[in-house]
Amino acid sequence: MTGILFTVQIILVIAIVILVLLQKSESMGLGAYSSSNNTVFGAKGPMNFLTKATMILGLLFVLNTLTLVYLYNKEANTSALDEVKIQTTKTTAPKTPAIPSVPQAPAK
């Protein structure tokens, strides 16, 4: 489960970085290369869409991070000895052998 969530975390990070770079800024960033978005979303559409998408991905990133922290913390509180099954067997101690009787020598 943590492997899947960690993969989703990496995908979210890459998507957030791309969305932040596509947004317009004072230096225009990579948003300068996406002028075709104006025709698809309208004049103000891409910035509003990119802002909302960034906020949603940011929220998913935080929720995924908290879930990973919970799962890793839960896993860290377990020990390898907790998973070992201890098999108890009832054994009785062997009986000590009786002292053999030595025949006594005949009395003279």
Backbone as XML, in Angstrom:
<?xml version="1.0"?>
<chain id="A" units="angstrom">
  <residue number="1" name="MET">
    <atom name="N" x="0.821" y="-1.191" z="0.000"/>
    <atom name="CA" x="0.000" y="0.000" z="0.000"/>
    <atom name="C" x="0.869" y="1.260" z="0.000"/>
  </residue>
  <residue number="2" name="THR">
    <atom name="N" x="1.924" y="1.237" z="0.811"/>
    <atom name="CA" x="2.779" y="2.411" z="0.864"/>
    <atom name="C" x="3.532" y="2.621" z="-0.448"/>
  </residue>
  <residue number="3" name="GLY">
    <atom name="N" x="3.818" y="1.531" z="-1.148"/>
    <atom name="CA" x="4.495" y="1.657" z="-2.438"/>
    <atom name="C" x="3.642" y="2.379" z="-3.458"/>
  </residue>
  <residue number="4" name="ILE">
    <atom name="N" x="2.358" y="2.069" z="-3.474"/>
    <atom name="CA" x="1.431" y="2.729" z="-4.397"/>
    <atom name="C" x="1.306" y="4.202" z="-4.043"/>
  </residue>
  <residue number="5" name="LEU">
    <atom name="N" x="1.141" y="4.490" z="-2.754"/>
    <atom name="CA" x="0.997" y="5.885" z="-2.331"/>
    <atom name="C" x="2.269" y="6.685" z="-2.574"/>
  </residue>
  <residue number="6" name="PHE">
    <atom name="N" x="3.419" y="6.041" z="-2.440"/>
    <atom name="CA" x="4.673" y="6.732" z="-2.711"/>
    <atom name="C" x="4.806" y="7.053" z="-4.206"/>
  </residue>
  <residue number="7" name="THR">
    <atom name="N" x="4.351" y="6.147" z="-5.065"/>
    <atom name="CA" x="4.366" y="6.400" z="-6.506"/>
    <atom name="C" x="3.423" y="7.552" z="-6.853"/>
  </residue>
  <residue number="8" name="VAL">
    <atom name="N" x="2.240" y="7.566" z="-6.232"/>
    <atom name="CA" x="1.294" y="8.663" z="-6.438"/>
    <atom name="C" x="1.917" y="9.976" z="-5.965"/>
  </residue>
  <residue number="9" name="GLN">
    <atom name="N" x="2.670" y="9.937" z="-4.878"/>
    <atom name="CA" x="3.326" y="11.130" z="-4.347"/>
    <atom name="C" x="4.294" y="11.709" z="-5.375"/>
  </residue>
  <residue number="10" name="ILE">
    <atom name="N" x="5.072" y="10.855" z="-6.005"/>
    <atom name="CA" x="6.040" y="11.322" z="-7.005"/>
    <atom name="C" x="5.316" y="11.917" z="-8.206"/>
  </residue>
  <residue number="11" name="ILE">
    <atom name="N" x="4.241" y="11.279" z="-8.638"/>
    <atom name="CA" x="3.460" y="11.801" z="-9.772"/>
    <atom name="C" x="2.856" y="13.156" z="-9.424"/>
  </residue>
  <residue number="12" name="LEU">
    <atom name="N" x="2.334" y="13.297" z="-8.203"/>
    <atom name="CA" x="1.768" y="14.578" z="-7.777"/>
    <atom name="C" x="2.828" y="15.678" z="-7.752"/>
  </residue>
  <residue number="13" name="VAL">
    <atom name="N" x="4.015" y="15.353" z="-7.291"/>
    <atom name="CA" x="5.090" y="16.348" z="-7.247"/>
    <atom name="C" x="5.430" y="16.825" z="-8.653"/>
  </residue>
  <residue number="14" name="ILE">
    <atom name="N" x="5.563" y="15.902" z="-9.575"/>
    <atom name="CA" x="5.895" y="16.272" z="-10.957"/>
    <atom name="C" x="4.784" y="17.121" z="-11.560"/>
  </residue>
  <residue number="15" name="ALA">
    <atom name="N" x="3.524" y="16.734" z="-11.328"/>
    <atom name="CA" x="2.394" y="17.485" z="-11.874"/>
    <atom name="C" x="2.320" y="18.893" z="-11.283"/>
  </residue>
  <residue number="16" name="ILE">
    <atom name="N" x="2.567" y="19.030" z="-9.988"/>
    <atom name="CA" x="2.530" y="20.355" z="-9.362"/>
    <atom name="C" x="3.644" y="21.241" z="-9.912"/>
  </residue>
  <residue number="17" name="VAL">
    <atom name="N" x="4.828" y="20.686" z="-10.082"/>
    <atom name="CA" x="5.934" y="21.474" z="-10.630"/>
    <atom name="C" x="5.600" y="21.956" z="-12.029"/>
  </residue>
  <residue number="18" name="ILE">
    <atom name="N" x="5.036" y="21.086" z="-12.851"/>
    <atom name="CA" x="4.675" y="21.470" z="-14.220"/>
    <atom name="C" x="3.603" y="22.546" z="-14.207"/>
  </residue>
  <residue number="19" name="LEU">
    <atom name="N" x="2.575" y="22.386" z="-13.357"/>
    <atom name="CA" x="1.508" y="23.386" z="-13.302"/>
    <atom name="C" x="2.023" y="24.741" z="-12.810"/>
  </residue>
  <residue number="20" name="VAL">
    <atom name="N" x="2.908" y="24.727" z="-11.847"/>
    <atom name="CA" x="3.445" y="25.994" z="-11.347"/>
    <atom name="C" x="4.298" y="26.671" z="-12.423"/>
  </residue>
  <residue number="21" name="LEU">
    <atom name="N" x="5.052" y="25.888" z="-13.166"/>
    <atom name="CA" x="5.867" y="26.475" z="-14.221"/>
    <atom name="C" x="5.028" y="26.999" z="-15.384"/>
  </residue>
  <residue number="22" name="LEU">
    <atom name="N" x="3.868" y="26.433" z="-15.613"/>
    <atom name="CA" x="3.007" y="26.886" z="-16.711"/>
    <atom name="C" x="2.258" y="28.170" z="-16.387"/>
  </residue>
  <residue number="23" name="GLN">
    <atom name="N" x="2.131" y="28.500" z="-15.123"/>
    <atom name="CA" x="1.389" y="29.702" z="-14.757"/>
    <atom name="C" x="2.179" y="30.946" z="-15.110"/>
  </residue>
  <residue number="24" name="LYS">
    <atom name="N" x="1.433" y="31.993" z="-15.436"/>
    <atom name="CA" x="2.094" y="33.250" z="-15.779"/>
    <atom name="C" x="2.690" y="33.867" z="-14.533"/>
  </residue>
  <residue number="25" name="SER">
    <atom name="N" x="3.830" y="34.443" z="-14.716"/>
    <atom name="CA" x="4.475" y="35.172" z="-13.643"/>
    <atom name="C" x="5.070" y="36.439" z="-14.246"/>
  </residue>
  <residue number="26" name="GLU">
    <atom name="N" x="5.787" y="37.190" z="-13.455"/>
    <atom name="CA" x="6.392" y="38.408" z="-13.984"/>
    <atom name="C" x="7.421" y="38.090" z="-15.060"/>
  </residue>
  <residue number="27" name="SER">
    <atom name="N" x="8.124" y="36.992" z="-14.894"/>
    <atom name="CA" x="9.121" y="36.623" z="-15.888"/>
    <atom name="C" x="8.539" y="35.687" z="-16.945"/>
  </residue>
  <residue number="28" name="MET">
    <atom name="N" x="7.259" y="35.390" z="-16.848"/>
    <atom name="CA" x="6.498" y="34.568" z="-17.790"/>
    <atom name="C" x="6.809" y="33.072" z="-17.700"/>
  </residue>
  <residue number="29" name="GLY">
    <atom name="N" x="7.894" y="32.631" z="-17.157"/>
    <atom name="CA" x="8.172" y="31.212" z="-16.977"/>
    <atom name="C" x="7.903" y="30.408" z="-18.231"/>
  </residue>
  <residue number="30" name="LEU">
    <atom name="N" x="7.407" y="29.203" z="-18.075"/>
    <atom name="CA" x="7.051" y="28.383" z="-19.227"/>
    <atom name="C" x="5.666" y="28.726" z="-19.762"/>
  </residue>
  <residue number="31" name="GLY">
    <atom name="N" x="4.944" y="29.581" z="-19.072"/>
    <atom name="CA" x="3.626" y="29.998" z="-19.537"/>
    <atom name="C" x="3.693" y="30.748" z="-20.848"/>
  </residue>
  <residue number="32" name="ALA">
    <atom name="N" x="4.837" y="31.286" z="-21.185"/>
    <atom name="CA" x="4.998" y="32.006" z="-22.438"/>
    <atom name="C" x="4.858" y="31.073" z="-23.633"/>
  </residue>
  <residue number="33" name="TYR">
    <atom name="N" x="5.122" y="29.827" z="-23.439"/>
    <atom name="CA" x="5.064" y="28.872" z="-24.548"/>
    <atom name="C" x="3.682" y="28.269" z="-24.732"/>
  </residue>
  <residue number="34" name="SER">
    <atom name="N" x="2.762" y="28.591" z="-23.847"/>
    <atom name="CA" x="1.424" y="27.981" z="-23.930"/>
    <atom name="C" x="0.378" y="29.007" z="-24.342"/>
  </residue>
  <residue number="35" name="SER">
    <atom name="N" x="0.681" y="29.785" z="-25.359"/>
    <atom name="CA" x="-0.260" y="30.816" z="-25.799"/>
    <atom name="C" x="-1.501" y="30.204" z="-26.435"/>
  </residue>
  <residue number="36" name="SER">
    <atom name="N" x="-1.443" y="28.952" z="-26.858"/>
    <atom name="CA" x="-2.611" y="28.309" z="-27.450"/>
    <atom name="C" x="-3.691" y="28.050" z="-26.412"/>
  </residue>
  <residue number="37" name="ASN">
    <atom name="N" x="-3.346" y="28.087" z="-25.125"/>
    <atom name="CA" x="-4.351" y="27.896" z="-24.079"/>
    <atom name="C" x="-5.369" y="29.013" z="-24.065"/>
  </residue>
  <residue number="38" name="ASN">
    <atom name="N" x="-4.984" y="30.204" z="-24.543"/>
    <atom name="CA" x="-5.920" y="31.320" z="-24.548"/>
    <atom name="C" x="-7.112" y="31.035" z="-25.441"/>
  </residue>
  <residue number="39" name="THR">
    <atom name="N" x="-6.906" y="30.299" z="-26.517"/>
    <atom name="CA" x="-8.011" y="30.012" z="-27.409"/>
    <atom name="C" x="-8.901" y="28.914" z="-26.853"/>
  </residue>
  <residue number="40" name="VAL">
    <atom name="N" x="-8.366" y="28.017" z="-26.087"/>
    <atom name="CA" x="-9.158" y="26.921" z="-25.542"/>
    <atom name="C" x="-9.979" y="27.372" z="-24.343"/>
  </residue>
  <residue number="41" name="PHE">
    <atom name="N" x="-9.352" y="28.101" z="-23.426"/>
    <atom name="CA" x="-10.007" y="28.470" z="-22.181"/>
    <atom name="C" x="-10.517" y="29.904" z="-22.171"/>
  </residue>
  <residue number="42" name="GLY">
    <atom name="N" x="-10.238" y="30.693" z="-23.187"/>
    <atom name="CA" x="-10.615" y="32.099" z="-23.185"/>
    <atom name="C" x="-9.454" y="32.944" z="-22.707"/>
  </residue>
  <residue number="43" name="ALA">
    <atom name="N" x="-9.666" y="34.236" z="-22.568"/>
    <atom name="CA" x="-8.593" y="35.158" z="-22.215"/>
    <atom name="C" x="-8.114" y="34.944" z="-20.786"/>
  </residue>
  <residue number="44" name="LYS">
    <atom name="N" x="-9.031" y="34.755" z="-19.845"/>
    <atom name="CA" x="-8.641" y="34.563" z="-18.452"/>
    <atom name="C" x="-8.719" y="33.101" z="-18.027"/>
  </residue>
  <residue number="45" name="GLY">
    <atom name="N" x="-9.191" y="32.256" z="-18.900"/>
    <atom name="CA" x="-9.426" y="30.859" z="-18.575"/>
    <atom name="C" x="-8.218" y="30.068" z="-18.110"/>
  </residue>
  <residue number="46" name="PRO">
    <atom name="N" x="-7.090" y="30.124" z="-18.802"/>
    <atom name="CA" x="-5.991" y="29.244" z="-18.402"/>
    <atom name="C" x="-5.453" y="29.563" z="-17.012"/>
  </residue>
  <residue number="47" name="MET">
    <atom name="N" x="-5.405" y="30.813" z="-16.650"/>
    <atom name="CA" x="-4.867" y="31.136" z="-15.334"/>
    <atom name="C" x="-5.828" y="30.651" z="-14.248"/>
  </residue>
  <residue number="48" name="ASN">
    <atom name="N" x="-7.103" y="30.818" z="-14.474"/>
    <atom name="CA" x="-8.073" y="30.349" z="-13.500"/>
    <atom name="C" x="-8.037" y="28.826" z="-13.424"/>
  </residue>
  <residue number="49" name="PHE">
    <atom name="N" x="-7.969" y="28.156" z="-14.565"/>
    <atom name="CA" x="-7.911" y="26.702" z="-14.605"/>
    <atom name="C" x="-6.625" y="26.190" z="-13.970"/>
  </residue>
  <residue number="50" name="LEU">
    <atom name="N" x="-5.490" y="26.790" z="-14.322"/>
    <atom name="CA" x="-4.212" y="26.341" z="-13.783"/>
    <atom name="C" x="-4.132" y="26.587" z="-12.279"/>
  </residue>
  <residue number="51" name="THR">
    <atom name="N" x="-4.709" y="27.687" z="-11.821"/>
    <atom name="CA" x="-4.703" y="27.974" z="-10.390"/>
    <atom name="C" x="-5.534" y="26.958" z="-9.627"/>
  </residue>
  <residue number="52" name="LYS">
    <atom name="N" x="-6.715" y="26.660" z="-10.156"/>
    <atom name="CA" x="-7.583" y="25.669" z="-9.496"/>
    <atom name="C" x="-6.942" y="24.275" z="-9.523"/>
  </residue>
  <residue number="53" name="ALA">
    <atom name="N" x="-6.335" y="23.916" z="-10.646"/>
    <atom name="CA" x="-5.695" y="22.601" z="-10.752"/>
    <atom name="C" x="-4.516" y="22.507" z="-9.784"/>
  </residue>
  <residue number="54" name="THR">
    <atom name="N" x="-3.776" y="23.603" z="-9.632"/>
    <atom name="CA" x="-2.650" y="23.606" z="-8.700"/>
    <atom name="C" x="-3.144" y="23.456" z="-7.266"/>
  </residue>
  <residue number="55" name="MET">
    <atom name="N" x="-4.225" y="24.132" z="-6.938"/>
    <atom name="CA" x="-4.778" y="24.037" z="-5.579"/>
    <atom name="C" x="-5.283" y="22.620" z="-5.290"/>
  </residue>
  <residue number="56" name="ILE">
    <atom name="N" x="-5.948" y="22.020" z="-6.261"/>
    <atom name="CA" x="-6.471" y="20.655" z="-6.072"/>
    <atom name="C" x="-5.319" y="19.665" z="-5.920"/>
  </residue>
  <residue number="57" name="LEU">
    <atom name="N" x="-4.310" y="19.774" z="-6.783"/>
    <atom name="CA" x="-3.161" y="18.868" z="-6.677"/>
    <atom name="C" x="-2.380" y="19.106" z="-5.391"/>
  </residue>
  <residue number="58" name="GLY">
    <atom name="N" x="-2.319" y="20.348" z="-4.949"/>
    <atom name="CA" x="-1.664" y="20.648" z="-3.677"/>
    <atom name="C" x="-2.397" y="20.013" z="-2.508"/>
  </residue>
  <residue number="59" name="LEU">
    <atom name="N" x="-3.721" y="20.054" z="-2.537"/>
    <atom name="CA" x="-4.526" y="19.426" z="-1.489"/>
    <atom name="C" x="-4.345" y="17.904" z="-1.508"/>
  </residue>
  <residue number="60" name="LEU">
    <atom name="N" x="-4.346" y="17.311" z="-2.705"/>
    <atom name="CA" x="-4.117" y="15.869" z="-2.819"/>
    <atom name="C" x="-2.720" y="15.494" z="-2.322"/>
  </residue>
  <residue number="61" name="PHE">
    <atom name="N" x="-1.747" y="16.361" z="-2.596"/>
    <atom name="CA" x="-0.377" y="16.122" z="-2.134"/>
    <atom name="C" x="-0.315" y="16.103" z="-0.610"/>
  </residue>
  <residue number="62" name="VAL">
    <atom name="N" x="-0.976" y="17.055" z="0.034"/>
    <atom name="CA" x="-0.960" y="17.116" z="1.491"/>
    <atom name="C" x="-1.669" y="15.906" z="2.096"/>
  </residue>
  <residue number="63" name="LEU">
    <atom name="N" x="-2.824" y="15.541" z="1.539"/>
    <atom name="CA" x="-3.558" y="14.374" z="2.049"/>
    <atom name="C" x="-2.751" y="13.088" z="1.861"/>
  </residue>
  <residue number="64" name="ASN">
    <atom name="N" x="-2.109" y="12.953" z="0.718"/>
    <atom name="CA" x="-1.290" y="11.773" z="0.458"/>
    <atom name="C" x="-0.088" y="11.731" z="1.404"/>
  </residue>
  <residue number="65" name="THR">
    <atom name="N" x="0.497" y="12.890" z="1.681"/>
    <atom name="CA" x="1.627" y="12.954" z="2.608"/>
    <atom name="C" x="1.204" y="12.525" z="4.008"/>
  </residue>
  <residue number="66" name="LEU">
    <atom name="N" x="0.056" y="13.022" z="4.465"/>
    <atom name="CA" x="-0.434" y="12.650" z="5.795"/>
    <atom name="C" x="-0.750" y="11.166" z="5.882"/>
  </residue>
  <residue number="67" name="THR">
    <atom name="N" x="-1.304" y="10.611" z="4.811"/>
    <atom name="CA" x="-1.593" y="9.174" z="4.791"/>
    <atom name="C" x="-0.302" y="8.367" z="4.852"/>
  </residue>
  <residue number="68" name="LEU">
    <atom name="N" x="0.714" y="8.785" z="4.097"/>
    <atom name="CA" x="2.004" y="8.089" z="4.132"/>
    <atom name="C" x="2.647" y="8.175" z="5.508"/>
  </residue>
  <residue number="69" name="VAL">
    <atom name="N" x="2.552" y="9.332" z="6.143"/>
    <atom name="CA" x="3.118" y="9.487" z="7.488"/>
    <atom name="C" x="2.425" y="8.542" z="8.454"/>
  </residue>
  <residue number="70" name="TYR">
    <atom name="N" x="1.105" y="8.451" z="8.364"/>
    <atom name="CA" x="0.349" y="7.567" z="9.254"/>
    <atom name="C" x="0.757" y="6.108" z="9.040"/>
  </residue>
  <residue number="71" name="LEU">
    <atom name="N" x="0.840" y="5.688" z="7.782"/>
    <atom name="CA" x="1.176" y="4.293" z="7.496"/>
    <atom name="C" x="2.614" y="3.955" z="7.890"/>
  </residue>
  <residue number="72" name="TYR">
    <atom name="N" x="3.564" y="4.861" z="7.619"/>
    <atom name="CA" x="4.948" y="4.598" z="8.007"/>
    <atom name="C" x="5.110" y="4.586" z="9.520"/>
  </residue>
  <residue number="73" name="ASN">
    <atom name="N" x="4.383" y="5.475" z="10.214"/>
    <atom name="CA" x="4.462" y="5.510" z="11.671"/>
    <atom name="C" x="3.862" y="4.243" z="12.270"/>
  </residue>
  <residue number="74" name="LYS">
    <atom name="N" x="2.771" y="3.775" z="11.694"/>
    <atom name="CA" x="2.144" y="2.535" z="12.155"/>
    <atom name="C" x="3.089" y="1.353" z="11.938"/>
  </residue>
  <residue number="75" name="GLU">
    <atom name="N" x="3.786" y="1.364" z="10.815"/>
    <atom name="CA" x="4.725" y="0.288" z="10.493"/>
    <atom name="C" x="5.966" y="0.358" z="11.380"/>
  </residue>
  <residue number="76" name="ALA">
    <atom name="N" x="6.378" y="1.563" z="11.761"/>
    <atom name="CA" x="7.580" y="1.728" z="12.581"/>
    <atom name="C" x="7.338" y="1.267" z="14.014"/>
  </residue>
  <residue number="77" name="ASN">
    <atom name="N" x="6.095" y="1.256" z="14.456"/>
    <atom name="CA" x="5.800" y="0.857" z="15.826"/>
    <atom name="C" x="5.679" y="-0.653" z="15.982"/>
  </residue>
  <residue number="78" name="THR">
    <atom name="N" x="5.865" y="-1.388" z="14.920"/>
    <atom name="CA" x="5.815" y="-2.838" z="15.014"/>
    <atom name="C" x="7.241" y="-3.383" z="15.021"/>
  </residue>
  <residue number="79" name="SER">
    <atom name="N" x="7.372" y="-4.535" z="15.577"/>
    <atom name="CA" x="8.683" y="-5.171" z="15.649"/>
    <atom name="C" x="8.641" y="-6.468" z="14.849"/>
  </residue>
  <residue number="80" name="ALA">
    <atom name="N" x="9.783" y="-6.916" z="14.449"/>
    <atom name="CA" x="9.860" y="-8.189" z="13.736"/>
    <atom name="C" x="9.448" y="-9.328" z="14.659"/>
  </residue>
  <residue number="81" name="LEU">
    <atom name="N" x="9.674" y="-9.136" z="15.938"/>
    <atom name="CA" x="9.294" y="-10.176" z="16.893"/>
    <atom name="C" x="7.780" y="-10.290" z="17.049"/>
  </residue>
  <residue number="82" name="ASP">
    <atom name="N" x="7.048" y="-9.217" z="16.695"/>
    <atom name="CA" x="5.593" y="-9.280" z="16.774"/>
    <atom name="C" x="5.015" y="-10.249" z="15.747"/>
  </residue>
  <residue number="83" name="GLU">
    <atom name="N" x="5.738" y="-10.456" z="14.662"/>
    <atom name="CA" x="5.246" y="-11.317" z="13.600"/>
    <atom name="C" x="5.670" y="-12.775" z="13.766"/>
  </residue>
  <residue number="84" name="VAL">
    <atom name="N" x="6.556" y="-13.044" z="14.689"/>
    <atom name="CA" x="7.033" y="-14.406" z="14.907"/>
    <atom name="C" x="6.007" y="-15.157" z="15.740"/>
  </residue>
  <residue number="85" name="LYS">
    <atom name="N" x="5.649" y="-16.318" z="15.263"/>
    <atom name="CA" x="4.714" y="-17.146" z="16.016"/>
    <atom name="C" x="5.517" y="-18.035" z="16.957"/>
  </residue>
  <residue number="86" name="ILE">
    <atom name="N" x="5.154" y="-17.961" z="18.201"/>
    <atom name="CA" x="5.847" y="-18.779" z="19.198"/>
    <atom name="C" x="5.025" y="-20.043" z="19.399"/>
  </residue>
  <residue number="87" name="GLN">
    <atom name="N" x="5.659" y="-21.161" z="19.160"/>
    <atom name="CA" x="4.969" y="-22.429" z="19.295"/>
    <atom name="C" x="5.386" y="-23.052" z="20.621"/>
  </residue>
  <residue number="88" name="THR">
    <atom name="N" x="4.402" y="-23.246" z="21.453"/>
    <atom name="CA" x="4.699" y="-23.853" z="22.751"/>
    <atom name="C" x="4.248" y="-25.304" z="22.709"/>
  </residue>
  <residue number="89" name="THR">
    <atom name="N" x="5.083" y="-26.152" z="23.206"/>
    <atom name="CA" x="4.734" y="-27.571" z="23.277"/>
    <atom name="C" x="4.784" y="-27.986" z="24.728"/>
  </residue>
  <residue number="90" name="LYS">
    <atom name="N" x="3.850" y="-28.816" z="25.103"/>
    <atom name="CA" x="3.848" y="-29.309" z="26.473"/>
    <atom name="C" x="4.659" y="-30.594" z="26.504"/>
  </residue>
  <residue number="91" name="THR">
    <atom name="N" x="5.726" y="-30.505" z="27.180"/>
    <atom name="CA" x="6.548" y="-31.704" z="27.347"/>
    <atom name="C" x="6.729" y="-31.927" z="28.836"/>
  </residue>
  <residue number="92" name="THR">
    <atom name="N" x="6.758" y="-33.168" z="29.168"/>
    <atom name="CA" x="7.003" y="-33.490" z="30.571"/>
    <atom name="C" x="8.437" y="-33.976" z="30.692"/>
  </residue>
  <residue number="93" name="ALA">
    <atom name="N" x="9.006" y="-33.695" z="31.795"/>
    <atom name="CA" x="10.385" y="-34.119" z="32.015"/>
    <atom name="C" x="10.419" y="-35.637" z="32.095"/>
  </residue>
  <residue number="94" name="PRO">
    <atom name="N" x="11.432" y="-36.228" z="31.524"/>
    <atom name="CA" x="11.499" y="-37.693" z="31.580"/>
    <atom name="C" x="11.680" y="-38.154" z="33.030"/>
  </residue>
  <residue number="95" name="LYS">
    <atom name="N" x="11.094" y="-39.272" z="33.306"/>
    <atom name="CA" x="11.202" y="-39.811" z="34.660"/>
    <atom name="C" x="12.612" y="-40.320" z="34.880"/>
  </residue>
  <residue number="96" name="THR">
    <atom name="N" x="13.074" y="-40.081" z="36.074"/>
    <atom name="CA" x="14.413" y="-40.585" z="36.384"/>
    <atom name="C" x="14.319" y="-42.088" z="36.617"/>
  </residue>
  <residue number="97" name="PRO">
    <atom name="N" x="15.259" y="-42.788" z="36.097"/>
    <atom name="CA" x="15.186" y="-44.241" z="36.263"/>
    <atom name="C" x="15.358" y="-44.623" z="37.739"/>
  </residue>
  <residue number="98" name="ALA">
    <atom name="N" x="14.691" y="-45.651" z="38.084"/>
    <atom name="CA" x="14.786" y="-46.135" z="39.468"/>
    <atom name="C" x="16.175" y="-46.710" z="39.697"/>
  </residue>
  <residue number="99" name="ILE">
    <atom name="N" x="16.613" y="-46.617" z="40.929"/>
    <atom name="CA" x="17.930" y="-47.151" z="41.253"/>
    <atom name="C" x="17.805" y="-48.681" z="41.265"/>
  </residue>
  <residue number="100" name="PRO">
    <atom name="N" x="18.604" y="-49.299" z="40.430"/>
    <atom name="CA" x="18.477" y="-50.767" z="40.390"/>
    <atom name="C" x="18.895" y="-51.388" z="41.713"/>
  </residue>
  <residue number="101" name="SER">
    <atom name="N" x="18.154" y="-52.342" z="42.084"/>
    <atom name="CA" x="18.496" y="-53.024" z="43.348"/>
    <atom name="C" x="19.604" y="-54.019" z="43.075"/>
  </residue>
  <residue number="102" name="VAL">
    <atom name="N" x="20.601" y="-53.936" z="43.913"/>
    <atom name="CA" x="21.755" y="-54.832" z="43.773"/>
    <atom name="C" x="21.499" y="-56.014" z="44.700"/>
  </residue>
  <residue number="103" name="PRO">
    <atom name="N" x="21.580" y="-57.200" z="44.167"/>
    <atom name="CA" x="21.361" y="-58.342" z="45.079"/>
    <atom name="C" x="22.434" y="-58.371" z="46.147"/>
  </residue>
  <residue number="104" name="GLN">
    <atom name="N" x="21.976" y="-58.553" z="47.331"/>
    <atom name="CA" x="22.925" y="-58.571" z="48.432"/>
    <atom name="C" x="23.615" y="-59.938" z="48.495"/>
  </residue>
  <residue number="105" name="ALA">
    <atom name="N" x="24.798" y="-59.890" z="48.954"/>
    <atom name="CA" x="25.587" y="-61.118" z="49.072"/>
    <atom name="C" x="24.989" y="-61.967" z="50.187"/>
  </residue>
  <residue number="106" name="PRO">
    <atom name="N" x="24.976" y="-63.276" z="50.022"/>
    <atom name="CA" x="24.405" y="-64.120" z="51.080"/>
    <atom name="C" x="25.189" y="-63.984" z="52.384"/>
  </residue>
  <residue number="107" name="ALA">
    <atom name="N" x="24.496" y="-63.975" z="53.440"/>
    <atom name="CA" x="25.134" y="-63.846" z="54.751"/>
    <atom name="C" x="25.862" y="-65.136" z="55.092"/>
  </residue>
  <residue number="108" name="LYS">
    <atom name="N" x="27.030" y="-65.104" z="55.663"/>
    <atom name="CA" x="27.808" y="-66.290" z="56.032"/>
    <atom name="C" x="27.807" y="-66.512" z="57.452"/>
  </residue>
</chain>
